[in-house]
Amino acid sequence: MTTRWEYLTVPLLIHATKQILDNYGEEGWELVQVVPGPNPENLVAYLKRPVGEA
């Protein structure tokens, strides 16, 4: 059976990155990539988790 994924894009504040990622990690989300956001104080995280693990 093929794993189906759902994805989430989350804004990250540099001063709270660990807390934000830990919160999503507890919900089963896995970090895929972090890219620069619209301004220097923001990043954007791309996360995924298998469908149905909510």
N, CA, C and O atoms as CSV, one atom per row, in Angstrom:
chain,resi,resn,atom,element,x,y,z
A,1,MET,N,N,0.842,-1.188,0.000
A,1,MET,CA,C,0.000,0.000,0.000
A,1,MET,C,C,0.882,1.245,0.000
A,1,MET,O,O,1.838,1.339,0.771
A,2,THR,N,N,0.564,2.175,-0.848
A,2,THR,CA,C,1.337,3.399,-0.959
A,2,THR,C,C,0.924,4.381,0.127
A,2,THR,O,O,-0.266,4.565,0.385
A,3,THR,N,N,1.905,5.010,0.762
A,3,THR,CA,C,1.617,6.023,1.770
A,3,THR,C,C,1.130,7.291,1.085
A,3,THR,O,O,1.752,7.784,0.143
A,4,ARG,N,N,0.015,7.808,1.571
A,4,ARG,CA,C,-0.489,9.093,1.083
A,4,ARG,C,C,-0.096,10.159,2.097
A,4,ARG,O,O,-0.148,9.917,3.303
A,5,TRP,N,N,0.296,11.339,1.617
A,5,TRP,CA,C,0.789,12.410,2.472
A,5,TRP,C,C,-0.128,13.622,2.411
A,5,TRP,O,O,-0.766,13.888,1.392
A,6,GLU,N,N,-0.180,14.345,3.512
A,6,GLU,CA,C,-0.774,15.676,3.504
A,6,GLU,C,C,0.335,16.650,3.874
A,6,GLU,O,O,1.276,16.298,4.586
A,7,TYR,N,N,0.213,17.882,3.379
A,7,TYR,CA,C,1.276,18.868,3.543
A,7,TYR,C,C,0.750,20.129,4.211
A,7,TYR,O,O,-0.441,20.437,4.154
A,8,LEU,N,N,1.667,20.850,4.844
A,8,LEU,CA,C,1.316,22.069,5.557
A,8,LEU,C,C,2.443,23.069,5.381
A,8,LEU,O,O,3.617,22.709,5.467
A,9,THR,N,N,2.094,24.317,5.135
A,9,THR,CA,C,3.061,25.404,5.049
A,9,THR,C,C,2.833,26.300,6.266
A,9,THR,O,O,1.716,26.754,6.516
A,10,VAL,N,N,3.911,26.549,7.022
A,10,VAL,CA,C,3.798,27.268,8.293
A,10,VAL,C,C,4.798,28.409,8.345
A,10,VAL,O,O,5.980,28.203,8.066
A,11,PRO,N,N,4.347,29.624,8.699
A,11,PRO,CA,C,5.307,30.703,8.911
A,11,PRO,C,C,6.061,30.472,10.221
A,11,PRO,O,O,5.461,30.096,11.228
A,12,LEU,N,N,7.371,30.697,10.207
A,12,LEU,CA,C,8.189,30.539,11.410
A,12,LEU,C,C,8.762,31.889,11.807
A,12,LEU,O,O,9.306,32.610,10.970
A,13,LEU,N,N,8.642,32.226,13.065
A,13,LEU,CA,C,9.314,33.414,13.591
A,13,LEU,C,C,10.665,32.966,14.117
A,13,LEU,O,O,10.745,31.994,14.869
A,14,ILE,N,N,11.710,33.647,13.741
A,14,ILE,CA,C,13.064,33.222,14.084
A,14,ILE,C,C,13.239,33.014,15.589
A,14,ILE,O,O,13.922,32.079,16.008
A,15,HIS,N,N,12.627,33.881,16.409
A,15,HIS,CA,C,12.818,33.769,17.862
A,15,HIS,C,C,12.002,32.636,18.489
A,15,HIS,O,O,12.164,32.350,19.676
A,16,ALA,N,N,11.121,31.983,17.709
A,16,ALA,CA,C,10.279,30.918,18.285
A,16,ALA,C,C,10.285,29.656,17.426
A,16,ALA,O,O,9.371,28.837,17.517
A,17,THR,N,N,11.308,29.501,16.597
A,17,THR,CA,C,11.339,28.380,15.653
A,17,THR,C,C,11.211,27.020,16.337
A,17,THR,O,O,10.395,26.200,15.917
A,18,LYS,N,N,11.988,26.769,17.367
A,18,LYS,CA,C,11.957,25.461,18.040
A,18,LYS,C,C,10.586,25.172,18.626
A,18,LYS,O,O,10.059,24.072,18.460
A,19,GLN,N,N,10.012,26.134,19.299
A,19,GLN,CA,C,8.703,25.930,19.926
A,19,GLN,C,C,7.633,25.623,18.871
A,19,GLN,O,O,6.810,24.726,19.058
A,20,ILE,N,N,7.650,26.366,17.771
A,20,ILE,CA,C,6.663,26.148,16.711
A,20,ILE,C,C,6.822,24.750,16.114
A,20,ILE,O,O,5.841,24.026,15.949
A,21,LEU,N,N,8.071,24.373,15.789
A,21,LEU,CA,C,8.296,23.051,15.191
A,21,LEU,C,C,7.993,21.924,16.164
A,21,LEU,O,O,7.462,20.889,15.761
A,22,ASP,N,N,8.323,22.106,17.448
A,22,ASP,CA,C,7.987,21.090,18.455
A,22,ASP,C,C,6.476,20.888,18.534
A,22,ASP,O,O,6.011,19.753,18.643
A,23,ASN,N,N,5.710,21.968,18.481
A,23,ASN,CA,C,4.251,21.866,18.554
A,23,ASN,C,C,3.699,21.059,17.380
A,23,ASN,O,O,2.844,20.194,17.569
A,24,TYR,N,N,4.183,21.339,16.176
A,24,TYR,CA,C,3.713,20.586,15.017
A,24,TYR,C,C,4.227,19.147,15.051
A,24,TYR,O,O,3.522,18.231,14.627
A,25,GLY,N,N,5.434,18.940,15.545
A,25,GLY,CA,C,5.983,17.592,15.669
A,25,GLY,C,C,5.125,16.716,16.567
A,25,GLY,O,O,4.950,15.528,16.299
A,26,GLU,N,N,4.588,17.303,17.636
A,26,GLU,CA,C,3.713,16.542,18.540
A,26,GLU,C,C,2.429,16.105,17.845
A,26,GLU,O,O,1.793,15.138,18.263
A,27,GLU,N,N,2.044,16.822,16.777
A,27,GLU,CA,C,0.840,16.477,16.018
A,27,GLU,C,C,1.151,15.537,14.852
A,27,GLU,O,O,0.276,15.243,14.037
A,28,GLY,N,N,2.408,15.063,14.774
A,28,GLY,CA,C,2.765,14.095,13.754
A,28,GLY,C,C,3.359,14.689,12.488
A,28,GLY,O,O,3.629,13.957,11.536
A,29,TRP,N,N,3.569,16.005,12.455
A,29,TRP,CA,C,4.128,16.644,11.266
A,29,TRP,C,C,5.645,16.500,11.255
A,29,TRP,O,O,6.295,16.646,12.290
A,30,GLU,N,N,6.207,16.215,10.084
A,30,GLU,CA,C,7.649,16.093,9.890
A,30,GLU,C,C,8.130,17.265,9.032
A,30,GLU,O,O,7.541,17.567,7.994
A,31,LEU,N,N,9.200,17.917,9.474
A,31,LEU,CA,C,9.766,19.030,8.722
A,31,LEU,C,C,10.422,18.525,7.443
A,31,LEU,O,O,11.221,17.589,7.474
A,32,VAL,N,N,10.078,19.150,6.317
A,32,VAL,CA,C,10.652,18.781,5.032
A,32,VAL,C,C,11.699,19.812,4.623
A,32,VAL,O,O,12.798,19.450,4.201
A,33,GLN,N,N,11.360,21.096,4.748
A,33,GLN,CA,C,12.265,22.151,4.302
A,33,GLN,C,C,11.888,23.466,4.950
A,33,GLN,O,O,10.728,23.697,5.291
A,34,VAL,N,N,12.887,24.331,5.118
A,34,VAL,CA,C,12.661,25.698,5.582
A,34,VAL,C,C,13.238,26.623,4.519
A,34,VAL,O,O,14.372,26.439,4.075
A,35,VAL,N,N,12.452,27.620,4.112
A,35,VAL,CA,C,12.898,28.584,3.103
A,35,VAL,C,C,12.706,29.998,3.647
A,35,VAL,O,O,11.923,30.195,4.576
A,36,PRO,N,N,13.411,30.990,3.082
A,36,PRO,CA,C,13.237,32.373,3.530
A,36,PRO,C,C,11.798,32.843,3.323
A,36,PRO,O,O,11.145,32.479,2.345
A,37,GLY,N,N,11.325,33.649,4.253
A,37,GLY,CA,C,9.982,34.200,4.158
A,37,GLY,C,C,9.978,35.558,3.483
A,37,GLY,O,O,10.961,35.948,2.853
A,38,PRO,N,N,8.870,36.281,3.616
A,38,PRO,CA,C,8.712,37.565,2.936
A,38,PRO,C,C,9.602,38.682,3.495
A,38,PRO,O,O,9.825,39.690,2.823
A,39,ASN,N,N,10.104,38.509,4.703
A,39,ASN,CA,C,11.030,39.491,5.263
A,39,ASN,C,C,12.095,38.769,6.075
A,39,ASN,O,O,11.940,37.584,6.370
A,40,PRO,N,N,13.176,39.457,6.443
A,40,PRO,CA,C,14.319,38.788,7.090
A,40,PRO,C,C,14.014,38.126,8.443
A,40,PRO,O,O,14.763,37.251,8.877
A,41,GLU,N,N,12.947,38.521,9.101
A,41,GLU,CA,C,12.640,37.947,10.413
A,41,GLU,C,C,11.733,36.730,10.316
A,41,GLU,O,O,11.388,36.138,11.338
A,42,ASN,N,N,11.346,36.351,9.121
A,42,ASN,CA,C,10.435,35.220,8.945
A,42,ASN,C,C,11.036,34.138,8.059
A,42,ASN,O,O,11.799,34.409,7.132
A,43,LEU,N,N,10.666,32.911,8.378
A,43,LEU,CA,C,10.990,31.754,7.559
A,43,LEU,C,C,9.674,31.043,7.267
A,43,LEU,O,O,8.673,31.276,7.944
A,44,VAL,N,N,9.679,30.187,6.269
A,44,VAL,CA,C,8.503,29.383,5.963
A,44,VAL,C,C,8.914,27.921,6.028
A,44,VAL,O,O,9.884,27.511,5.390
A,45,ALA,N,N,8.170,27.136,6.803
A,45,ALA,CA,C,8.452,25.714,6.952
A,45,ALA,C,C,7.439,24.908,6.146
A,45,ALA,O,O,6.246,25.210,6.139
A,46,TYR,N,N,7.936,23.887,5.474
A,46,TYR,CA,C,7.084,22.932,4.769
A,46,TYR,C,C,7.124,21.626,5.559
A,46,TYR,O,O,8.197,21.086,5.829
A,47,LEU,N,N,5.934,21.123,5.928
A,47,LEU,CA,C,5.837,19.918,6.737
A,47,LEU,C,C,4.954,18.895,6.036
A,47,LEU,O,O,4.148,19.239,5.172
A,48,LYS,N,N,5.119,17.615,6.426
A,48,LYS,CA,C,4.275,16.555,5.878
A,48,LYS,C,C,3.997,15.530,6.971
A,48,LYS,O,O,4.730,15.415,7.953
A,49,ARG,N,N,2.905,14.786,6.763
A,49,ARG,CA,C,2.591,13.637,7.619
A,49,ARG,C,C,1.693,12.702,6.821
A,49,ARG,O,O,0.971,13.136,5.923
A,50,PRO,N,N,1.743,11.425,7.152
A,50,PRO,CA,C,0.848,10.490,6.470
A,50,PRO,C,C,-0.615,10.857,6.714
A,50,PRO,O,O,-0.985,11.240,7.825
A,51,VAL,N,N,-1.431,10.743,5.695
A,51,VAL,CA,C,-2.851,11.050,5.807
A,51,VAL,C,C,-3.478,10.127,6.850
A,51,VAL,O,O,-3.211,8.925,6.875
A,52,GLY,N,N,-4.317,10.710,7.712
A,52,GLY,CA,C,-5.022,9.925,8.705
A,52,GLY,C,C,-4.342,9.866,10.060
A,52,GLY,O,O,-4.836,9.174,10.950
A,53,GLU,N,N,-3.223,10.568,10.255
A,53,GLU,CA,C,-2.538,10.543,11.552
A,53,GLU,C,C,-2.896,11.732,12.428
A,53,GLU,O,O,-2.252,11.953,13.454
A,54,ALA,N,N,-3.889,12.489,12.054
A,54,ALA,CA,C,-4.253,13.696,12.824
A,54,ALA,C,C,-4.622,13.370,14.245
A,54,ALA,O,O,-4.950,14.269,15.019
